[in-house]
Amino acid sequence: MTVWRVAVLAVLLGGISPAFSAEPLPADVPGAKQEAEKLNNLPPVAPTASHVDQSGRKEKGRASFYAHQFSNRKMADGQRMNPNSNVAASKNLPLGSVAKVTNLENGKTATVKIEDRGPYVNGRVVDLAPKVADQLDLKGKGVAPVEVKPITLPQPDGSVKLGAGAAESSKEEVSEAVEVTKQLTGAKTTETTEK
């Protein structure tokens, strides 16, 4: 039984309050957008280096960007890092997630695809492709405080769930993020089964 079904069953049986459930619902289930709004209202989770966070909650920390020497290197998902793309690295978000990153100094926002692991510097939550760093105006300083809100998160069972970032996204943005997540994780699944 999937985690969200267990959570719904627990709520129905009086075990936990739905207001405190931080588990995202599958993107295609009625009420998923409302669940994303609840996640968006929760405080940010603390970044850790020890596990992948499937909760869909936002996190705050510092962002940096890939140095020039990382261009064309393989990322964690097997793709090559393109400095002119919207890729990013996260220690906590599942590979294949789509997230909104907001520079807290100037309010500029960019949408990224999580295709790599890192950054491995204390307090940093995301490494951005140079193109994204330009969009957020953080290349001059090199590092900036950010908020990262996942729009979609791939789940171990193959489903796609909405995160806190879906609350502020249009229906079109959410649909596009779901498709991107399916493409990113579908290619990886196919590649794994062929080996």
VEXSE-628619 format. One line per 2 residues: number of its first residue (from 1); their letters; for each residue x negated, y, z of N, C-alpha, C. Coordinates in Angstrom, 2 decimals, always signed. Layout:
N
NUM) A) X/Y/Z/X/Y/Z/X/Y/Z; ... .
END
This chain:
195
1) MT) -0.86/-1.17/+0.00/+0.00/+0.00/+0.00/-0.91/+1.23/+0.00; -0.60/+2.23/-0.83/-1.45/+3.41/-0.91/-1.32/+4.25/+0.35 .
3) VW) -2.33/+5.08/+0.58/-2.38/+5.89/+1.80/-1.18/+6.82/+1.90; -0.79/+7.43/+0.79/+0.32/+8.38/+0.87/+1.63/+7.67/+1.20 .
5) RV) +1.79/+6.43/+0.74/+3.01/+5.69/+1.09/+3.01/+5.34/+2.58; +1.85/+5.00/+3.11/+1.74/+4.72/+4.54/+2.07/+5.98/+5.33 .
7) AV) +1.57/+7.14/+4.87/+1.85/+8.39/+5.55/+3.34/+8.72/+5.53; +4.00/+8.52/+4.38/+5.43/+8.77/+4.28/+6.19/+7.82/+5.21 .
9) LA) +5.80/+6.56/+5.23/+6.44/+5.58/+6.11/+6.26/+5.99/+7.57; +5.06/+6.43/+7.92/+4.80/+6.86/+9.30/+5.66/+8.06/+9.67 .
11) VL) +5.84/+8.99/+8.73/+6.69/+10.16/+8.99/+8.13/+9.71/+9.21; +8.61/+8.81/+8.34/+9.98/+8.33/+8.46/+10.21/+7.59/+9.78 .
13) LG) +9.20/+6.90/+10.24/+9.31/+6.17/+11.50/+8.99/+7.04/+12.70; +8.65/+8.31/+12.45/+8.38/+9.23/+13.54/+6.97/+9.21/+14.06 .
15) GI) +6.06/+8.55/+13.34/+4.68/+8.40/+13.81/+3.85/+9.66/+13.71; +4.00/+10.43/+12.62/+3.25/+11.68/+12.49/+4.14/+12.72/+11.85 .
17) SP) +3.83/+13.96/+12.09/+4.60/+15.06/+11.53/+4.07/+15.37/+10.13; +4.97/+15.58/+9.13/+4.48/+15.88/+7.79/+3.70/+17.18/+7.73 .
19) AF) +3.92/+18.10/+8.66/+3.20/+19.37/+8.65/+1.72/+19.16/+8.95; +1.38/+18.05/+9.62/+0.00/+17.81/+9.98/-0.68/+16.80/+9.07 .
21) SA) +0.04/+16.25/+8.12/-0.54/+15.28/+7.19/-1.37/+16.03/+6.16; -2.66/+15.73/+6.07/-3.55/+16.43/+5.13/-3.82/+15.58/+3.90 .
23) EP) -3.14/+14.46/+3.73/-3.36/+13.57/+2.60/-2.61/+14.10/+1.38; -3.31/+14.35/+0.26/-2.62/+14.84/-0.93/-1.74/+13.77/-1.56 .
25) LP) -0.66/+14.23/-2.17/+0.24/+13.33/-2.89/-0.22/+13.18/-4.33; +0.11/+12.06/-4.98/-0.22/+11.94/-6.41/+0.39/+13.10/-7.19 .
27) AD) -0.33/+13.57/-8.20/+0.07/+14.76/-8.94/+1.45/+14.63/-9.58; +1.86/+13.42/-9.95/+3.12/+13.25/-10.66/+4.31/+12.97/-9.73 .
29) VP) +4.11/+13.02/-8.43/+5.19/+12.76/-7.47/+5.89/+14.07/-7.13; +7.24/+14.07/-7.09/+7.93/+15.29/-6.67/+7.45/+15.70/-5.28 .
31) GA) +7.21/+16.97/-5.09/+6.74/+17.46/-3.81/+5.24/+17.62/-3.73; +4.51/+17.21/-4.79/+3.05/+17.31/-4.77/+2.60/+18.77/-4.68 .
33) KQ) +3.29/+19.66/-5.38/+2.92/+21.09/-5.35/+3.15/+21.67/-3.96; +4.25/+21.26/-3.30/+4.51/+21.72/-1.94/+3.45/+21.20/-0.97 .
35) EA) +3.01/+19.98/-1.18/+1.93/+19.41/-0.36/+0.64/+20.20/-0.58; +0.38/+20.62/-1.82/-0.80/+21.43/-2.11/-0.72/+22.77/-1.36 .
37) EK) +0.48/+23.33/-1.28/+0.65/+24.59/-0.53/+0.36/+24.39/+0.95; +0.78/+23.25/+1.51/+0.47/+22.95/+2.91/-1.04/+22.83/+3.11 .
39) LN) -1.70/+22.13/+2.18/-3.15/+21.99/+2.25/-3.84/+23.34/+2.17; -3.33/+24.23/+1.34/-3.91/+25.55/+1.16/-3.79/+26.39/+2.43 .
41) NL) -2.76/+26.14/+3.24/-2.56/+26.89/+4.47/-3.40/+26.37/+5.64; -3.99/+25.20/+5.48/-4.85/+24.66/+6.54/-6.21/+25.35/+6.51 .
43) PP) -6.89/+25.40/+7.65/-8.23/+26.00/+7.65/-9.20/+25.15/+6.82; -10.28/+25.77/+6.34/-11.26/+25.02/+5.55/-11.90/+23.89/+6.36 .
45) VA) -12.26/+22.81/+5.67/-12.99/+21.73/+6.31/-14.47/+22.10/+6.34; -15.16/+21.56/+7.30/-16.60/+21.80/+7.39/-17.31/+20.89/+6.41 .
47) PT) -18.22/+21.44/+5.61/-18.96/+20.59/+4.67/-19.87/+19.62/+5.42; -19.93/+18.40/+4.90/-20.83/+17.40/+5.48/-21.59/+16.73/+4.34 .
49) AS) -22.68/+16.10/+4.69/-23.46/+15.38/+3.68/-23.20/+13.89/+3.75; -22.27/+13.48/+4.62/-22.14/+12.05/+4.89/-21.02/+11.34/+4.14 .
51) HV) -20.04/+12.05/+3.61/-18.94/+11.34/+2.95/-18.23/+12.19/+1.90; -17.55/+11.50/+1.01/-16.73/+12.16/+0.01/-15.38/+12.45/+0.65 .
53) DQ) -14.91/+13.68/+0.51/-13.67/+14.11/+1.14/-12.51/+14.03/+0.15; -11.59/+13.11/+0.39/-10.42/+12.92/-0.47/-9.22/+13.75/-0.01 .
55) SG) -9.37/+14.57/+1.04/-8.22/+15.25/+1.64/-7.60/+16.32/+0.75; -8.37/+16.94/-0.11/-7.84/+18.02/-0.94/-7.90/+19.38/-0.28 .
57) RK) -8.48/+19.45/+0.90/-8.56/+20.73/+1.61/-9.69/+21.58/+1.06; -9.56/+22.88/+1.27/-10.58/+23.83/+0.82/-11.78/+23.77/+1.77 .
59) EK) -12.93/+24.25/+1.28/-14.10/+24.38/+2.13/-14.79/+25.70/+1.83; -15.45/+26.23/+2.85/-16.20/+27.47/+2.70/-17.67/+27.19/+2.98 .
61) GR) -18.50/+27.94/+2.29/-19.94/+27.81/+2.46/-20.61/+28.73/+1.47; -21.80/+28.36/+1.06/-22.54/+29.18/+0.12/-22.71/+28.43/-1.20 .
63) AS) -22.72/+29.20/-2.27/-22.92/+28.62/-3.61/-24.28/+29.07/-4.13; -24.89/+28.21/-4.90/-26.11/+28.53/-5.62/-25.90/+28.06/-7.05 .
65) FY) -26.93/+28.20/-7.89/-26.76/+27.73/-9.26/-27.99/+26.97/-9.71; -27.77/+26.10/-10.71/-28.83/+25.27/-11.24/-29.95/+26.14/-11.83 .
67) AH) -31.18/+25.82/-11.47/-32.34/+26.49/-12.06/-32.52/+26.02/-13.50; -33.25/+26.79/-14.27/-33.47/+26.51/-15.70/-34.01/+25.10/-15.94 .
69) QF) -34.89/+24.61/-15.06/-35.50/+23.30/-15.29/-34.52/+22.14/-15.18; -33.30/+22.38/-14.70/-32.30/+21.31/-14.61/-31.48/+21.16/-15.88 .
71) SN) -31.66/+22.07/-16.84/-30.94/+21.97/-18.11/-31.25/+20.64/-18.78; -30.21/+19.99/-19.24/-30.28/+18.72/-19.97/-30.68/+17.51/-19.12 .
73) RK) -30.82/+17.69/-17.81/-31.08/+16.53/-16.94/-29.79/+15.78/-16.69; -29.92/+14.48/-16.44/-28.74/+13.68/-16.14/-28.15/+14.07/-14.79 .
75) MA) -26.83/+14.17/-14.76/-26.12/+14.45/-13.51/-25.63/+13.12/-12.93; -25.01/+13.18/-11.78/-24.56/+11.98/-11.09/-23.57/+11.16/-11.91 .
77) DG) -22.78/+11.83/-12.76/-21.80/+11.09/-13.57/-22.39/+10.56/-14.87; -23.70/+10.77/-15.09/-24.36/+10.25/-16.28/-24.43/+11.23/-17.44 .
79) QR) -23.68/+12.33/-17.37/-23.71/+13.34/-18.42/-24.95/+14.22/-18.26; -25.28/+14.96/-19.29/-26.40/+15.90/-19.25/-25.90/+17.26/-18.79 .
81) MN) -26.70/+17.94/-17.96/-26.30/+19.26/-17.46/-26.46/+20.29/-18.57; -25.34/+20.91/-18.93/-25.30/+21.95/-19.94/-25.16/+23.28/-19.21 .
83) PN) -26.14/+24.17/-19.28/-26.06/+25.44/-18.56/-24.93/+26.34/-19.05; -24.39/+26.07/-20.24/-23.29/+26.87/-20.79/-21.93/+26.22/-20.58 .
85) SN) -21.83/+25.33/-19.62/-20.56/+24.66/-19.33/-20.04/+25.12/-17.97; -18.93/+24.53/-17.57/-18.35/+24.88/-16.27/-18.51/+23.73/-15.28 .
87) VA) -19.67/+23.09/-15.29/-19.92/+21.98/-14.37/-20.45/+22.50/-13.04; -20.29/+21.66/-12.02/-20.78/+22.01/-10.69/-21.13/+20.73/-9.95 .
89) AS) -21.92/+20.90/-8.90/-22.29/+19.80/-8.01/-21.68/+20.05/-6.65; -21.17/+18.98/-6.04/-20.61/+19.05/-4.69/-21.04/+17.80/-3.93 .
91) KN) -21.32/+17.97/-2.64/-21.64/+16.83/-1.79/-20.38/+16.10/-1.39; -19.25/+16.82/-1.33/-18.05/+16.28/-0.71/-16.91/+15.95/-1.64 .
93) LP) -16.75/+16.69/-2.73/-15.62/+16.41/-3.62/-15.93/+15.20/-4.49; -14.91/+14.38/-4.77/-15.14/+13.23/-5.65/-15.57/+13.68/-7.05 .
95) LG) -16.47/+12.92/-7.68/-16.84/+13.22/-9.06/-15.58/+13.14/-9.92; -15.41/+14.10/-10.82/-14.22/+14.16/-11.66/-13.18/+15.13/-11.13 .
97) SV) -13.40/+15.70/-9.95/-12.48/+16.70/-9.42/-12.59/+17.99/-10.23; -11.51/+18.75/-10.23/-11.50/+20.09/-10.80/-11.20/+21.03/-9.64 .
99) AK) -11.98/+22.12/-9.52/-11.83/+23.01/-8.37/-11.95/+24.47/-8.79; -11.34/+25.33/-7.97/-11.51/+26.78/-8.12/-12.56/+27.22/-7.12 .
101) VT) -13.52/+27.99/-7.61/-14.56/+28.55/-6.74/-14.38/+30.06/-6.75; -14.28/+30.65/-5.55/-14.10/+32.09/-5.42/-15.29/+32.69/-4.69 .
103) NL) -15.91/+33.69/-5.31/-16.99/+34.45/-4.67/-16.32/+35.36/-3.65; -16.58/+35.15/-2.37/-15.92/+35.90/-1.31/-16.43/+37.33/-1.18 .
105) EN) -17.52/+37.67/-1.85/-18.02/+39.04/-1.83/-17.31/+39.94/-2.82; -16.83/+39.36/-3.94/-16.21/+40.21/-4.96/-14.84/+39.71/-5.43 .
107) GK) -14.40/+38.55/-4.97/-13.08/+38.02/-5.33/-13.01/+37.35/-6.69; -14.12/+37.27/-7.42/-14.10/+36.63/-8.74/-13.98/+35.12/-8.58 .
109) TA) -13.20/+34.52/-9.50/-12.91/+33.08/-9.44/-13.24/+32.41/-10.75; -13.71/+31.16/-10.65/-13.97/+30.34/-11.84/-13.51/+28.92/-11.54 .
111) TV) -13.11/+28.21/-12.58/-12.70/+26.81/-12.45/-13.86/+25.94/-12.91; -14.17/+24.92/-12.10/-15.31/+24.04/-12.38/-14.90/+22.58/-12.37 .
113) KI) -15.71/+21.76/-13.05/-15.58/+20.30/-13.03/-16.72/+19.75/-12.18; -16.39/+18.94/-11.20/-17.42/+18.36/-10.34/-17.97/+17.11/-11.03 .
115) ED) -19.21/+17.23/-11.51/-19.85/+16.13/-12.24/-21.20/+15.75/-11.65; -21.58/+16.38/-10.54/-22.90/+16.10/-9.98/-22.84/+16.17/-8.46 .
117) RG) -23.87/+15.65/-7.80/-24.00/+15.68/-6.35/-25.01/+16.74/-5.94; -24.78/+17.35/-4.79/-25.63/+18.40/-4.27/-24.77/+19.58/-3.92 .
119) PY) -25.28/+20.68/-3.56/-26.68/+20.97/-3.28/-27.10/+20.37/-1.94; -28.36/+20.08/-1.82/-28.87/+19.45/-0.60/-29.61/+20.46/+0.26 .
121) VN) -29.00/+21.62/+0.42/-29.52/+22.67/+1.29/-28.42/+22.96/+2.31; -28.79/+23.05/+3.58/-27.82/+23.28/+4.64/-26.96/+24.51/+4.37 .
123) GR) -25.66/+24.38/+4.56/-24.74/+25.49/+4.41/-24.24/+25.73/+3.00; -24.84/+25.08/+2.02/-24.39/+25.25/+0.63/-23.38/+24.17/+0.30 .
125) VV) -22.29/+24.58/-0.35/-21.22/+23.64/-0.66/-21.10/+23.32/-2.14; -21.70/+24.15/-2.99/-21.57/+23.92/-4.42/-22.76/+24.51/-5.17 .
127) DL) -23.23/+23.80/-6.19/-24.23/+24.28/-7.14/-23.49/+24.47/-8.46; -23.67/+25.61/-9.08/-22.91/+25.96/-10.28/-23.81/+26.02/-11.51 .
129) AP) -23.22/+25.73/-12.67/-23.93/+25.95/-13.93/-24.17/+27.45/-14.08; -25.26/+27.86/-14.72/-25.55/+29.28/-14.89/-24.39/+30.09/-15.48 .
131) KV) -23.65/+29.51/-16.42/-22.50/+30.20/-17.01/-21.49/+30.58/-15.93; -21.21/+29.66/-15.02/-20.24/+29.91/-13.94/-20.81/+30.94/-12.96 .
133) AD) -22.11/+30.84/-12.68/-22.75/+31.82/-11.80/-22.61/+33.23/-12.37; -22.73/+33.35/-13.69/-22.51/+34.65/-14.34/-21.07/+35.12/-14.15 .
135) QL) -20.11/+34.22/-14.34/-18.69/+34.58/-14.19/-18.40/+35.09/-12.78; -19.09/+34.53/-11.79/-18.85/+34.91/-10.39/-19.78/+36.03/-9.93 .
137) DL) -20.66/+36.52/-10.79/-21.64/+37.56/-10.46/-22.50/+37.19/-9.26; -23.04/+35.97/-9.26/-23.92/+35.61/-8.15/-25.35/+35.33/-8.59 .
139) KG) -25.63/+35.48/-9.88/-26.99/+35.19/-10.35/-28.00/+36.19/-9.82; -27.60/+37.44/-9.62/-28.54/+38.45/-9.12/-29.07/+38.10/-7.74 .
141) KG) -28.20/+37.69/-6.84/-28.60/+37.33/-5.48/-29.08/+35.88/-5.40; -28.55/+35.04/-6.27/-28.92/+33.62/-6.26/-28.02/+32.77/-5.40 .
143) VA) -27.49/+33.34/-4.35/-26.62/+32.61/-3.42/-25.53/+33.57/-2.97; -24.30/+33.06/-2.80/-23.19/+33.90/-2.35/-22.22/+33.06/-1.53 .
145) PV) -21.49/+33.69/-0.60/-20.46/+32.96/+0.13/-19.28/+32.68/-0.79; -18.77/+31.45/-0.74/-17.67/+31.06/-1.61/-16.64/+30.23/-0.85 .
147) EV) -15.49/+30.13/-1.48/-14.46/+29.19/-1.04/-14.21/+28.26/-2.22; -14.21/+26.97/-1.95/-13.99/+25.96/-2.99/-12.67/+25.27/-2.69 .
149) KP) -11.73/+25.38/-3.65/-10.41/+24.76/-3.49/-10.19/+23.74/-4.60; -10.15/+22.45/-4.26/-9.90/+21.45/-5.29/-8.49/+21.57/-5.85 .
151) IT) -8.38/+21.55/-7.17/-7.07/+21.54/-7.83/-6.62/+20.09/-7.97; -7.52/+19.25/-8.48/-7.23/+17.82/-8.64/-8.38/+17.00/-8.07 .
153) LP) -8.02/+15.82/-7.56/-9.00/+14.89/-7.02/-8.68/+13.49/-7.52; -9.64/+12.81/-8.15/-9.39/+11.42/-8.53/-9.42/+10.55/-7.27 .
155) QP) -8.55/+9.56/-7.24/-8.46/+8.67/-6.10/-9.04/+7.30/-6.45; -9.49/+6.56/-5.45/-10.08/+5.24/-5.72/-9.15/+4.29/-6.48 .
157) DG) -7.83/+4.47/-6.35/-6.88/+3.59/-7.04/-6.62/+4.02/-8.49; -7.30/+5.08/-8.95/-7.12/+5.55/-10.32/-6.12/+6.67/-10.49 .
159) SV) -5.39/+7.00/-9.42/-4.42/+8.10/-9.51/-5.15/+9.44/-9.37; -4.45/+10.51/-9.69/-4.97/+11.86/-9.54/-4.06/+12.58/-8.55 .
161) KL) -4.65/+13.21/-7.55/-3.88/+13.92/-6.54/-4.20/+15.40/-6.59; -3.24/+16.20/-6.14/-3.43/+17.64/-6.11/-4.06/+18.05/-4.79 .
163) GA) -4.89/+19.09/-4.85/-5.51/+19.65/-3.67/-5.04/+21.07/-3.44; -5.66/+21.74/-2.48/-5.26/+23.10/-2.07/-5.26/+24.09/-3.22 .
165) GA) -6.18/+23.94/-4.17/-6.26/+24.87/-5.29/-5.06/+24.83/-6.23; -4.31/+23.73/-6.20/-3.12/+23.62/-7.05/-2.02/+24.57/-6.59 .
167) AE) -2.06/+24.97/-5.32/-1.03/+25.87/-4.79/-1.05/+27.22/-5.50; -2.22/+27.68/-5.88/-2.36/+29.00/-6.52/-2.49/+28.90/-8.04 .
169) SS) -2.38/+27.71/-8.58/-2.57/+27.51/-10.01/-1.23/+27.43/-10.72; -1.21/+27.88/-11.97/+0.01/+27.77/-12.77/+0.25/+26.31/-13.12 .
171) KE) +1.45/+26.02/-13.56/+1.79/+24.66/-13.98/+0.85/+24.19/-15.10; +0.51/+25.11/-16.02/-0.37/+24.78/-17.13/-1.79/+24.46/-16.63 .
173) EV) -2.28/+25.27/-15.66/-3.61/+25.02/-15.11/-3.66/+23.66/-14.41; -2.61/+23.33/-13.67/-2.56/+22.05/-12.97/-2.52/+20.91/-13.98 .
175) SE) -1.69/+21.03/-15.02/-1.61/+19.98/-16.04/-2.95/+19.78/-16.73; -3.62/+20.89/-17.06/-4.93/+20.79/-17.70/-5.95/+20.14/-16.76 .
177) AV) -5.92/+20.52/-15.47/-6.85/+19.93/-14.49/-6.61/+18.43/-14.35; -5.35/+18.01/-14.34/-5.03/+16.58/-14.25/-5.62/+15.85/-15.45 .
179) EV) -5.44/+16.41/-16.64/-5.97/+15.77/-17.85/-7.49/+15.71/-17.83; -8.15/+16.79/-17.39/-9.61/+16.80/-17.31/-10.09/+15.72/-16.34 .
181) TK) -9.44/+15.63/-15.17/-9.82/+14.61/-14.19/-9.64/+13.21/-14.75; -8.53/+12.99/-15.46/-8.31/+11.68/-16.07/-9.39/+11.37/-17.10 .
183) QL) -9.76/+12.36/-17.92/-10.79/+12.15/-18.93/-12.14/+11.85/-18.28; -12.49/+12.63/-17.25/-13.79/+12.44/-16.61/-13.89/+11.10/-15.91 .
185) TG) -12.83/+10.69/-15.26/-12.89/+9.42/-14.51/-12.58/+8.23/-15.41; -11.79/+8.43/-16.46/-11.49/+7.35/-17.39/-12.71/+6.91/-18.16 .
187) AK) -13.54/+7.86/-18.58/-14.76/+7.53/-19.31/-15.70/+6.75/-18.42; -15.76/+7.13/-17.15/-16.65/+6.44/-16.22/-16.16/+5.02/-15.97 .
189) TT) -14.85/+4.83/-15.84/-14.29/+3.51/-15.63/-14.56/+2.61/-16.83; -14.37/+3.14/-18.04/-14.64/+2.37/-19.25/-16.12/+2.00/-19.32 .
191) ET) -16.98/+2.97/-19.01/-18.41/+2.72/-19.07/-18.80/+1.62/-18.08; -18.20/+1.63/-16.89/-18.51/+0.64/-15.87/-18.07/-0.76/-16.30 .
193) TE) -16.89/-0.85/-16.91/-16.39/-2.17/-17.28/-17.15/-2.76/-18.48; -17.76/-1.91/-19.29/-18.53/-2.40/-20.44/-19.88/-2.97/-20.03 .
195) K) -20.39/-2.61/-18.88/-21.73/-3.05/-18.46/-21.74/-4.46/-17.97 .
END
